[in-house]
């Protein structure tokens, strides 16, 4: 049981490049989330999904797109990366009403130069 | 979701109890108090949650005041590995509400 797995762990992008971050969970969780964390700050919600085929915007959605084609996967896309998107990205999942809260991945450290 | 207020940082000697306070004066009746921690650059880790009764698990205890406007997370015997940022969050347990993080309390456990 791997929990929540994020790939890649590290990435350096040039401004304007695109990339997709993958989040996979093997706990059959309905809800999945993408957060970003900048230095010295708490996590901020980018997008989330309450089920396969559904997505919704969080606090800071601009510049990102997401897709949830399969229940176990939640993809975060950057179409045209900007230096302001340099951050650590965390994926999380949970089950509705779950007693143990959210399960987080170990993060993806993205640098845009 | 209600906002929370936590001290920016705290110190605790190894082996002693660490008591981390949190104010959530605007909490509503259906909102739970959740605690998470983030060790270094890892993903946040769930610790405990409660509604109005005190809760205890293998990691910590959670004391919620009777008026529910504040709570305290207690690590009974802090170790160096408990050095982390601790987040107090209030949200409804059901529904699709998001987990909104503040800046948390940075706990430093020293030898």
Boltz contact constraints between the chains, C-beta under 6 A:
constraints:
  - contact:
      token1: [A, 42]
      token2: [B, 101]
      max_distance: 6.0
  - contact:
      token1: [A, 42]
      token2: [B, 102]
      max_distance: 6.0
  - contact:
      token1: [A, 42]
      token2: [B, 103]
      max_distance: 6.0
  - contact:
      token1: [A, 43]
      token2: [B, 101]
      max_distance: 6.0
  - contact:
      token1: [A, 45]
      token2: [B, 98]
      max_distance: 6.0
  - contact:
      token1: [A, 50]
      token2: [B, 96]
      max_distance: 6.0
  - contact:
      token1: [A, 90]
      token2: [B, 43]
      max_distance: 6.0
  - contact:
      token1: [A, 97]
      token2: [B, 94]
      max_distance: 6.0
  - contact:
      token1: [A, 100]
      token2: [B, 46]
      max_distance: 6.0
  - contact:
      token1: [A, 101]
      token2: [B, 34]
      max_distance: 6.0
  - contact:
      token1: [A, 101]
      token2: [B, 46]
      max_distance: 6.0
  - contact:
      token1: [A, 102]
      token2: [B, 99]
      max_distance: 6.0
  - contact:
      token1: [A, 104]
      token2: [B, 43]
      max_distance: 6.0
  - contact:
      token1: [A, 104]
      token2: [B, 44]
      max_distance: 6.0
  - contact:
      token1: [A, 105]
      token2: [B, 43]
      max_distance: 6.0
  - contact:
      token1: [A, 106]
      token2: [B, 43]
      max_distance: 6.0
  - contact:
      token1: [A, 107]
      token2: [B, 43]
      max_distance: 6.0
